[in-house]
């Protein structure tokens, strides 16, 4: 069957002129297929006289869409004067709906006289016809016998369409309902199995088949009713779509419900797919060997008291319809929970109150709890507030005093017990690490110190040292002590050394308090409660006249040969002058040593006859033997 419109117009030679040029054509009308590919000779012209005759196309109607597809060239391999009008694809599109025909004016010109002869020819475009189904009706039926035995790739039936132009056809098929396992081969129209049909789970379907030649609108749909005989049947369950109760204390992996399942195969091979509402409950249950099992700890007091399971059964190929099973969680009394189960708190020594971070919950929302008691190896040393969980020591937990609870385990490990109204208990561990805190201020080991005498002839500098101070804290930096204090012209260094910053005059007296301070950090440094008073007074130096020093020069016999003296670098006079200079320098050195050390020694001897001297020394730290004090390097 062919569709389209053909217009026949008889075209002849419209104009013949009695010229020297003549032009003839082998035909006046030529059919051209719409989808012709490549080139095609449409007309052959004869022009005389030859040579001297040129042929060309002078007019094309219409000018679009494919007027450029037609060209005139000298025919290959023929005599002079023969011209061919050819069609060339790719220069435009032949569209019979837009241009069903082309009228071409071909002209021959005799070059000597420039006289012309014209011929009109017509090219008619033949349209392409679409394919069609020739079944005499709009549907057919294909029956697949013994469907379970059909293997993947096996042909199951054929659908055939016809195309008058013998174009390559392409088939497509959609199904109602949408199925898998059977499809149509797009080139041959055969129905084929895409997998073993024992795995499909339907007994029939309707296929809607369409076909196209790639040029026209696709034909169809053509209805194909496909029936499968002896198809696989899915399993089914008879005791679902119901409700059950499960106690919240059921053990994990325990069976709580048995499913009654049927299948045309072995029911033990049924595989279950389970989803849940809400989705968060999916991991709580599973089905194995047709039994519903608990997979997570259940909690009536939690947010999920009712879970709906959506269950499907499969024999490996076909699935049953969806079933539901409503599971209600039944309440069972449970012990309280104390969190964190183990915590450690650092505390200063002494009588202290510890406030742990407790989070006590009882699974039973209407139940209440109390902090019942504390158990430890130090029973009686700690108590707990039953409502708040605050822990208090009943003893002075002083790590500085070995006669107090210092010898108990440190940290102190306590077991805290929480009880609900029904007597169930929960426990947690509390460890308290007691540390040395700065709870002792330093103190001086002496109640007072002797006044310090300063001679007016001596320069400023160290003049004494404070009595040692001690601190009863056992750990540094709490027991590290430094000193401070000052008065006019006097300052106490952190080491405890007493230094003058200016000369003292006879009768001048300075008195000021000095303190000891530790370097504690918790809660901070502490200063000695009582100071020690420092008194410094000035006295006059007792001066002694400097002794007269006589320089004596001794002449050592020298060799009489002047040549030997000169060998050592000088004359006899040079050596004599050098010896005199060395003697004077030695005499001045002796005078300086006498004034520097001899006179003060005589003054101290004189004072000893009046009163005993004030001497002070730093002592070894009584709590830290390794911490030695620095002795006073100058007792003036």
C-alpha positions as CSV (number, residue, x, y, z in Angstrom):
1,X,0.0,0.0,0.0
2,X,1.4,3.4,-0.8
3,X,0.3,6.8,0.5
4,X,1.1,10.2,-0.9
5,X,0.2,12.6,-3.6
6,X,1.6,12.5,-7.1
7,X,1.0,15.5,-9.4
8,X,1.5,14.9,-13.1
9,X,2.2,17.8,-15.3
10,X,3.2,17.4,-18.9
11,X,6.1,19.6,-19.7
12,X,7.3,20.1,-23.2
13,X,9.6,22.4,-25.0
14,X,8.1,25.7,-24.3
15,X,10.3,27.8,-26.6
16,X,12.1,26.8,-29.7
17,X,14.0,29.4,-31.5
18,X,15.3,29.0,-35.0
19,X,18.9,29.4,-33.9
20,X,22.0,27.6,-34.4
21,X,21.7,25.9,-30.9
22,X,19.3,23.0,-30.3
23,X,18.6,21.2,-27.0
24,X,16.8,17.8,-26.6
25,X,16.1,15.7,-23.4
26,X,15.4,12.0,-23.0
27,X,12.4,12.5,-20.7
28,X,10.3,15.4,-19.4
29,X,9.2,14.0,-16.0
30,X,11.2,12.0,-13.4
31,X,10.1,10.4,-10.1
32,X,12.5,10.9,-7.1
33,X,12.1,8.9,-3.8
34,X,11.9,11.2,-0.8
35,X,14.7,9.5,1.1
36,X,17.0,8.8,-1.8
37,X,20.6,8.7,-0.5
38,X,23.6,9.5,-2.7
39,X,23.4,10.7,-6.4
40,X,20.9,9.8,-9.2
41,X,20.8,10.7,-12.9
42,X,17.4,12.3,-13.6
43,X,17.7,13.6,-17.2
44,X,20.1,13.4,-20.2
45,X,20.4,16.3,-22.6
46,X,21.8,16.6,-26.2
47,X,23.1,20.0,-27.3
48,X,24.1,20.9,-30.9
49,X,26.3,22.1,-32.4
50,X,29.0,20.5,-30.4
51,X,31.5,21.7,-29.5
52,X,30.4,25.3,-28.9
53,X,27.3,24.5,-26.9
54,X,27.1,25.0,-23.1
55,X,24.2,23.6,-21.0
56,X,23.1,24.9,-17.5
57,X,20.1,25.3,-15.1
58,X,18.9,28.8,-15.3
59,X,15.8,28.6,-13.0
60,X,14.6,26.3,-10.2
61,X,11.0,26.4,-8.9
62,X,10.6,26.3,-5.9
63,X,14.0,27.6,-4.8
64,X,13.8,25.8,-1.5
65,X,14.2,23.5,0.4
66,X,16.3,21.4,-2.0
67,X,16.9,23.4,-5.2
68,X,20.7,23.0,-4.6
69,X,20.2,19.2,-4.9
70,X,20.0,19.4,-8.7
71,X,23.1,20.1,-10.9
72,X,24.0,19.7,-14.6
73,X,27.4,18.3,-15.6
74,X,28.9,16.8,-18.8
75,X,28.0,13.2,-18.9
76,X,31.0,11.0,-18.2
77,X,32.3,8.6,-20.9
78,X,30.0,10.0,-23.7
79,X,30.4,12.1,-26.8
80,X,30.6,15.9,-26.8
81,X,27.3,17.7,-26.4
82,X,25.7,15.3,-24.0
83,X,24.8,16.7,-20.5
84,X,23.3,15.0,-17.4
85,X,21.0,16.6,-14.8
86,X,21.7,14.7,-11.5
87,X,20.3,14.7,-7.9
88,X,22.8,14.9,-5.0
89,X,21.6,14.2,-1.4
90,X,23.0,16.2,1.5
91,X,22.4,19.5,-0.2
92,X,19.0,19.9,1.3
93,X,15.9,17.9,2.4
94,X,13.3,16.5,0.1
95,X,10.0,17.2,1.8
96,X,6.9,16.4,-0.3
97,X,4.7,18.2,2.1
98,X,6.6,21.5,1.4
99,X,7.7,20.9,-2.2
100,X,6.0,17.9,-4.0
101,X,7.7,18.8,-7.3
102,X,10.5,20.9,-8.8
103,X,10.4,22.6,-12.3
104,X,13.8,23.2,-13.7
105,X,14.7,25.4,-16.7
106,X,17.6,24.0,-18.6
107,X,19.3,26.3,-21.2
108,X,21.8,25.6,-24.1
109,X,23.9,28.5,-25.4
110,X,25.8,28.5,-28.7
111,X,29.0,30.3,-27.8
112,X,29.6,31.7,-31.3
113,X,26.3,33.4,-31.7
114,X,25.3,33.5,-28.0
115,X,21.9,32.2,-29.1
116,X,20.0,30.1,-26.5
117,X,17.5,27.2,-26.4
118,X,15.5,26.4,-23.2
119,X,13.8,23.2,-22.0
120,X,11.6,22.7,-18.9
121,X,11.7,19.4,-17.0
122,X,9.8,18.3,-13.8
123,X,11.1,16.3,-10.8
124,X,8.3,14.7,-8.8
125,X,9.0,13.8,-5.1
126,X,7.6,10.4,-4.1
127,X,6.8,10.3,-0.3
128,X,7.7,7.4,2.0
129,X,4.8,5.3,3.4
130,X,4.7,4.1,7.1
131,X,4.7,0.4,8.1
132,X,1.5,-1.3,9.2
133,X,0.2,-4.5,10.9
134,X,-1.8,-6.8,8.5
135,X,-3.6,-9.1,10.9
136,X,-7.1,-8.2,9.7
137,X,-7.8,-7.1,13.3
138,X,-6.2,-4.8,15.9
139,X,-5.2,-7.6,18.3
140,X,-3.9,-11.2,18.5
141,X,-3.2,-13.8,21.3
142,X,0.0,-15.7,22.1
143,X,-0.1,-18.7,24.5
144,X,3.1,-19.8,26.2
145,X,2.7,-23.5,27.2
146,X,4.6,-25.0,30.2
147,X,5.9,-21.5,31.1
148,X,8.0,-22.8,34.0
149,X,10.2,-24.7,31.5
150,X,11.1,-21.7,29.3
151,X,14.7,-20.5,29.6
152,X,16.2,-17.0,29.2
153,X,16.6,-16.1,25.5
154,X,14.0,-18.6,24.2
155,X,11.5,-17.2,21.5
156,X,7.9,-17.2,22.7
157,X,6.0,-15.8,19.6
158,X,6.3,-13.3,16.7
159,X,4.7,-10.0,15.8
160,X,5.2,-9.0,12.2
161,X,4.7,-5.6,10.5
162,X,4.8,-4.7,6.7
163,X,6.7,-1.8,5.1
164,X,6.2,-1.2,1.3
165,X,9.6,0.4,0.9
166,X,11.3,-2.4,2.8
167,X,12.7,0.0,5.3
168,X,14.4,-1.3,8.4
169,X,11.7,-1.5,11.1
170,X,12.1,-1.1,14.9
171,X,9.6,-2.6,17.4
172,X,8.8,-1.5,20.9
173,X,6.4,-2.9,23.5
174,X,4.9,-1.7,26.8
175,X,2.9,-4.1,29.0
176,X,-0.2,-3.9,31.2
177,X,0.5,-4.5,34.0
178,X,4.2,-3.6,33.8
179,X,6.1,-6.9,33.9
180,X,9.6,-8.3,33.7
181,X,10.9,-11.4,32.1
182,X,9.4,-11.0,28.6
183,X,10.3,-8.4,25.9
184,X,10.0,-7.8,22.2
185,X,13.1,-8.0,20.0
186,X,13.4,-4.5,18.5
187,X,14.6,-5.7,15.1
188,X,12.7,-9.0,14.5
189,X,9.4,-8.5,16.4
190,X,9.9,-11.8,18.3
191,X,8.8,-12.1,21.9
192,X,11.7,-13.5,24.0
193,X,12.2,-14.5,27.6
194,X,14.8,-12.3,29.4
195,X,15.1,-14.8,32.3
196,X,13.9,-18.3,33.2
197,X,10.1,-18.0,33.3
198,X,10.0,-20.1,36.5
199,X,11.0,-16.8,38.1
200,X,8.1,-14.7,36.8
201,X,5.1,-14.3,39.0
202,X,2.2,-13.7,36.6
203,X,0.0,-15.8,34.4
204,X,-0.5,-13.3,31.6
205,X,-0.3,-9.7,30.4
206,X,-1.3,-7.4,27.5
207,X,1.4,-6.1,25.2
208,X,1.1,-2.8,23.3
209,X,3.3,-3.1,20.2
210,X,4.4,-0.2,18.1
211,X,6.6,-0.2,14.9
212,X,8.5,2.5,13.0
213,X,10.6,2.8,9.9
214,X,12.5,5.8,11.3
215,X,10.9,8.1,8.7
216,X,7.3,8.3,9.6
217,X,5.3,8.4,12.8
218,X,5.3,5.0,14.5
219,X,2.4,2.7,13.7
220,X,0.3,1.1,16.4
221,X,-0.3,0.2,19.2
222,X,-1.2,-3.3,18.2
223,X,-2.6,-5.4,21.1
224,X,-1.0,-8.7,21.9
225,X,-2.6,-10.8,24.7
226,X,0.1,-13.1,26.2
227,X,-1.1,-16.1,28.3
228,X,1.3,-18.2,30.5
229,X,0.2,-21.8,31.3
230,X,1.5,-23.5,34.5
231,X,3.1,-20.3,35.9
232,X,4.8,-20.1,39.3
233,X,2.5,-19.3,42.3
234,X,3.7,-17.1,45.2
235,X,3.6,-18.3,48.8
236,X,0.9,-17.1,51.3
237,X,0.5,-16.9,55.1
238,X,-2.8,-17.6,56.9
239,X,-2.2,-16.2,60.5
240,X,-1.0,-12.6,59.8
241,X,-3.0,-9.4,59.7
242,X,-3.4,-9.8,63.5
243,X,-2.1,-8.4,66.8
244,X,0.2,-10.0,69.4
245,X,1.7,-9.0,72.9
246,X,5.4,-9.4,73.7
247,X,6.9,-8.8,77.2
248,X,9.6,-6.1,77.3
249,X,12.0,-8.5,79.1
250,X,12.0,-11.1,76.4
251,X,15.5,-12.3,75.7
252,X,17.2,-11.4,72.4
253,X,16.8,-14.2,69.8
254,X,13.8,-15.7,71.6
255,X,10.9,-16.8,69.4
256,X,7.7,-14.9,70.1
257,X,5.4,-15.9,67.2
258,X,5.1,-18.8,64.7
259,X,3.9,-18.0,61.1
260,X,1.7,-20.5,59.2
261,X,3.0,-20.4,55.6
262,X,2.1,-22.3,52.4
263,X,3.8,-22.6,49.0
264,X,3.9,-24.9,46.0
265,X,7.5,-25.6,47.0
266,X,9.2,-26.2,50.4
267,X,7.9,-23.7,53.0
268,X,11.3,-23.9,54.8
269,X,12.8,-22.1,51.8
270,X,10.5,-19.1,52.1
271,X,12.4,-15.8,52.5
272,X,10.7,-13.0,54.4
273,X,11.0,-9.3,53.8
274,X,10.1,-7.2,56.9
275,X,9.6,-3.4,57.2
276,X,8.2,-1.5,60.2
277,X,6.2,1.4,61.2
278,X,7.9,3.4,62.5
279,X,11.0,2.8,60.5
280,X,13.2,3.0,63.6
281,X,11.6,-0.2,64.9
282,X,12.8,-2.3,61.9
283,X,15.9,-3.7,63.7
284,X,13.8,-4.8,66.7
285,X,12.5,-8.0,65.1
286,X,13.3,-10.6,62.4
287,X,11.7,-13.6,60.9
288,X,13.8,-16.8,60.6
289,X,12.5,-20.3,59.8
290,X,8.9,-18.9,59.9
291,X,9.4,-17.7,63.5
292,X,9.3,-14.0,64.7
293,X,12.4,-13.3,66.8
294,X,13.4,-10.5,69.1
295,X,16.6,-8.9,67.9
296,X,17.0,-5.8,70.2
297,X,16.1,-5.2,73.9
298,X,12.5,-4.1,74.2
299,X,11.4,-1.1,76.3
300,X,7.8,-0.5,77.3
301,X,8.8,2.9,78.8
302,X,10.5,4.0,75.6
303,X,8.9,5.8,72.7
304,X,7.8,2.6,71.0
305,X,5.0,0.6,72.7
306,X,3.3,-0.5,69.5
307,X,5.2,-1.6,66.4
308,X,3.5,-2.5,63.1
309,X,5.4,-5.0,60.9
310,X,4.8,-5.2,57.2
311,X,5.7,-8.7,56.0
312,X,6.1,-10.3,52.5
313,X,7.0,-13.9,51.8
314,X,9.0,-15.0,48.8
315,X,9.9,-18.5,47.3
316,X,13.0,-16.9,45.8
317,X,11.1,-15.8,42.7
318,X,7.6,-14.7,43.6
319,X,6.4,-12.6,46.5
320,X,3.2,-12.8,48.4
321,X,0.9,-9.9,49.1
322,X,1.9,-7.6,52.0
323,X,0.7,-8.7,55.4
324,X,0.7,-6.8,58.7
325,X,1.5,-7.9,62.3
326,X,0.8,-5.4,65.1
327,X,3.2,-6.1,68.1
328,X,2.4,-4.5,71.5
329,X,5.2,-4.3,74.1
330,X,4.0,-5.4,77.5
331,X,5.3,-3.7,80.7
332,X,7.6,-5.4,83.2
333,X,9.2,-3.7,86.2
334,X,12.9,-2.9,85.7
335,X,15.7,-1.5,87.9
336,X,16.7,2.1,87.8
337,X,19.7,3.2,85.7
338,X,22.4,5.5,87.1
339,X,24.7,7.4,84.7
340,X,27.5,7.8,84.4
341,X,28.3,4.3,85.6
342,X,31.8,5.4,86.6
343,X,33.1,8.9,87.2
344,X,36.1,10.4,89.0
345,X,36.1,13.8,90.8
346,X,39.2,15.7,92.1
347,X,38.8,17.4,95.4
348,X,40.8,19.3,98.0
349,X,41.5,17.6,101.3
350,X,39.5,18.4,104.4
351,X,35.8,18.2,105.3
352,X,34.4,18.5,101.8
353,X,31.1,18.2,99.9
354,X,31.2,16.5,96.5
355,X,28.5,17.2,93.9
356,X,28.7,14.5,91.2
357,X,26.9,14.7,87.9
358,X,24.2,12.0,88.3
359,X,21.5,11.1,85.7
360,X,19.1,8.7,87.4
361,X,16.3,7.3,85.4
362,X,13.7,4.6,86.1
363,X,12.3,2.7,83.1
364,X,8.9,2.9,84.8
365,X,7.8,6.4,84.3
366,X,5.5,6.5,87.3
367,X,8.2,5.0,89.7
368,X,10.5,7.1,91.9
369,X,14.0,6.5,93.1
370,X,16.3,7.5,96.0
371,X,20.1,7.4,96.6
372,X,19.9,4.6,99.1
373,X,23.5,4.2,100.4
374,X,27.2,4.3,99.8
375,X,29.5,1.2,100.0
376,X,33.3,1.5,100.3
377,X,36.3,0.3,102.2
378,X,35.9,3.6,104.2
379,X,32.4,2.9,105.5
380,X,31.3,5.7,107.7
381,X,33.6,8.3,106.2
382,X,31.0,9.3,103.5
383,X,27.3,10.0,103.4
384,X,25.0,10.7,100.5
385,X,21.9,12.9,100.2
386,X,19.1,10.5,99.2
387,X,17.4,13.1,97.0
388,X,20.3,15.0,95.4
389,X,23.1,12.5,95.4
390,X,25.5,15.0,97.0
391,X,28.3,13.2,98.8
392,X,29.8,14.6,102.1
393,X,32.8,13.5,104.1
394,X,32.2,12.8,107.8
395,X,35.9,13.1,108.7
396,X,38.7,15.6,108.0
397,X,40.3,14.0,105.0
398,X,43.7,15.8,105.6
399,X,46.4,14.4,103.4
400,X,49.0,16.5,105.3
401,X,48.5,14.6,108.5
402,X,49.6,11.0,108.5
403,X,47.6,10.3,111.6
404,X,44.3,11.2,109.8
405,X,42.6,9.3,107.0
406,X,45.6,9.8,104.7
407,X,46.4,6.1,105.0
408,X,43.0,5.1,103.4
409,X,42.9,4.3,99.7
410,X,43.3,7.4,97.6
411,X,41.3,7.8,95.5
412,X,38.4,6.8,97.6
413,X,36.2,4.4,95.5
414,X,32.6,4.5,96.4
415,X,29.7,2.4,95.2
416,X,26.5,4.4,95.0
417,X,23.2,2.5,95.3
418,X,19.9,3.8,93.9
419,X,16.7,2.1,94.8
420,X,13.2,2.3,93.3
421,X,9.9,1.9,95.2
422,X,9.7,-1.8,94.3
423,X,13.1,-2.5,95.7
424,X,15.1,-2.9,92.5
425,X,18.5,-1.2,92.6
426,X,20.9,0.4,90.2
427,X,24.6,1.2,91.0
428,X,27.4,3.4,89.9
429,X,31.0,3.9,90.9
430,X,32.3,7.3,92.2
431,X,36.1,7.8,92.7
432,X,37.2,10.8,94.7
433,X,40.9,11.8,94.3
434,X,41.9,13.9,97.3
435,X,44.9,16.1,96.6
436,X,47.1,18.3,98.8
437,X,45.6,21.8,98.8
438,X,47.2,24.9,100.2
439,X,45.4,24.7,103.6
440,X,48.5,25.5,105.7
441,X,50.2,28.9,105.9
442,X,53.9,29.0,106.5
443,X,55.2,30.0,110.0
444,X,58.6,31.0,111.4
445,X,60.4,28.4,113.5
446,X,61.7,31.1,115.8
447,X,59.5,33.6,117.8
448,X,62.1,36.4,117.4
449,X,65.5,37.3,116.1
450,X,68.5,39.2,117.5
451,X,69.1,42.8,116.4
452,X,71.6,43.3,113.6
453,X,74.5,45.7,114.0
454,X,75.7,47.6,110.9
455,X,79.1,49.5,111.0
456,X,79.0,52.9,109.3
457,X,82.2,52.3,107.5
458,X,80.9,49.2,105.6
459,X,79.2,49.5,102.2
460,X,75.5,48.4,101.7
461,X,74.9,44.7,101.1
462,X,74.0,41.4,103.0
463,X,73.9,41.8,106.7
464,X,72.0,38.8,108.0
465,X,69.3,36.2,107.3
466,X,65.8,35.6,108.6
467,X,65.0,32.6,110.8
468,X,63.7,29.7,108.7
469,X,60.0,29.3,108.0
470,X,58.2,26.0,107.4
471,X,54.9,25.0,105.7
472,X,53.0,21.8,106.8
473,X,51.7,21.1,103.3
474,X,53.4,18.1,101.9
475,X,53.5,18.8,98.2
476,X,55.1,21.6,96.1
477,X,54.3,24.3,95.3
478,X,52.1,24.5,98.4
479,X,55.2,24.2,100.7
480,X,57.6,26.3,98.7
481,X,58.3,29.4,100.9
482,X,59.7,32.8,100.0
483,X,60.3,35.9,102.2
484,X,59.5,39.6,102.1
485,X,59.7,42.8,104.2
486,X,61.5,46.1,104.1
487,X,62.3,49.2,106.1
488,X,64.2,52.5,105.4
489,X,67.5,51.4,103.8
490,X,66.8,47.7,104.4
491,X,65.1,45.0,102.3
492,X,64.5,41.2,102.8
493,X,65.2,39.2,99.7
494,X,62.9,36.2,98.7
495,X,65.7,33.9,99.9
496,X,65.5,35.4,103.4
497,X,68.7,37.4,103.2
498,X,68.6,40.8,104.8
499,X,70.5,43.4,102.8
500,X,71.0,47.1,103.4
501,X,70.4,49.4,100.4
502,X,72.2,52.4,101.9
503,X,74.9,53.2,104.5
504,X,73.8,53.3,108.2
505,X,74.9,56.1,110.5
506,X,75.7,55.6,114.1
507,X,72.5,55.7,116.2
508,X,70.3,55.0,113.2
509,X,67.7,52.2,113.9
510,X,65.3,50.5,111.5
511,X,62.6,48.1,112.7
512,X,60.0,46.3,110.4
513,X,58.0,43.1,110.1
514,X,59.1,40.3,107.7
515,X,56.7,37.6,106.4
516,X,57.0,34.2,104.8
517,X,54.7,33.4,101.9
518,X,54.1,30.0,100.1
519,X,53.5,29.5,96.4
520,X,50.3,27.5,96.7
521,X,47.8,27.5,93.9
522,X,44.6,26.0,95.4
523,X,43.1,28.2,96.6
524,X,46.2,30.5,96.3
525,X,49.3,31.7,98.1
526,X,49.1,32.0,101.9
527,X,51.2,34.4,104.1
528,X,52.4,33.7,107.6
529,X,49.9,34.8,110.1
530,X,52.6,36.2,112.4
531,X,55.6,38.2,111.2
532,X,59.0,38.2,112.6
533,X,60.4,41.6,113.5
534,X,63.7,42.7,112.1
535,X,65.8,45.4,114.0
536,X,69.0,46.9,112.5
537,X,71.0,49.6,114.1
538,X,74.1,51.5,113.0
539,X,77.4,51.9,115.0
540,X,80.6,53.7,114.4
541,X,83.6,52.0,113.0
542,X,86.7,51.9,115.3
543,X,89.6,53.1,113.0
544,X,93.3,52.2,113.6
545,X,96.2,54.3,112.1
546,X,97.7,52.7,109.2
547,X,101.3,51.3,110.0
548,X,104.2,52.9,108.2
549,X,105.7,50.6,105.6
550,X,109.4,50.8,104.8
551,X,110.5,49.5,101.5
552,X,113.8,47.7,101.4
553,X,115.7,47.0,98.3
554,X,118.0,44.0,98.1
555,X,120.5,43.8,95.5
556,X,121.3,40.4,94.1
557,X,124.7,39.9,92.8
558,X,124.6,39.9,89.0
559,X,127.2,38.6,86.5
560,X,129.8,41.1,85.8
561,X,129.5,40.6,82.1
562,X,127.2,43.3,80.7
563,X,126.7,41.2,77.6
564,X,124.7,38.6,79.7
565,X,122.4,41.3,81.2
566,X,121.7,42.7,77.8
567,X,120.7,39.3,76.7
568,X,117.7,39.4,79.1
569,X,116.4,42.7,77.7
570,X,118.1,45.7,79.3
571,X,121.0,47.3,81.1
572,X,121.9,47.2,84.8
573,X,120.1,50.4,85.3
574,X,116.9,49.1,83.8
575,X,116.9,46.1,86.1
576,X,117.4,48.3,89.2
577,X,114.5,50.6,88.4
578,X,112.2,47.5,87.8
579,X,113.1,46.1,91.2
580,X,112.3,49.4,93.0
581,X,108.8,49.5,91.3
582,X,108.0,45.9,92.3
583,X,108.9,46.6,95.9
584,X,106.7,49.7,96.1
585,X,103.7,47.8,94.7
586,X,104.2,44.9,97.2
587,X,104.3,47.5,100.1
588,X,101.0,49.1,99.0
589,X,99.3,45.7,98.7
590,X,100.3,44.9,102.3
591,X,98.8,48.3,103.5
592,X,95.5,47.6,101.7
593,X,95.1,44.2,103.3
594,X,95.8,45.6,106.7
595,X,93.1,48.2,106.4
596,X,90.5,45.9,104.7
597,X,90.8,43.0,107.1
598,X,93.0,43.8,110.0
599,X,91.1,46.8,111.4
600,X,87.6,45.2,111.2
601,X,89.0,42.1,113.0
602,X,90.3,44.2,115.9
603,X,86.8,46.0,116.1
604,X,85.0,42.7,116.2
605,X,87.3,41.5,118.9
606,X,86.5,44.6,120.9
607,X,82.7,44.2,120.5
608,X,82.9,40.5,121.6
609,X,84.1,41.7,124.9
610,X,80.7,43.7,125.3
611,X,77.9,41.3,124.1
612,X,77.4,38.0,122.2
613,X,76.9,38.4,118.4
614,X,73.5,37.8,116.7
615,X,73.9,34.8,114.4
616,X,71.2,33.3,112.2
617,X,71.2,30.4,109.8
618,X,68.7,28.9,107.5
619,X,67.5,25.5,108.5
620,X,66.7,22.4,106.6
621,X,62.9,22.3,105.8
622,X,61.4,20.1,108.5
623,X,58.8,18.6,106.0
624,X,61.0,18.5,103.0
625,X,64.6,17.4,104.0
626,X,65.7,18.0,100.4
627,X,64.9,21.7,100.6
628,X,68.0,23.2,102.4
629,X,68.1,26.8,103.5
630,X,71.0,29.1,102.5
631,X,73.4,30.2,105.3
632,X,74.2,33.9,105.7
633,X,77.5,34.5,103.9
634,X,78.1,37.7,105.9
635,X,77.6,38.3,109.5
636,X,78.7,41.9,110.0
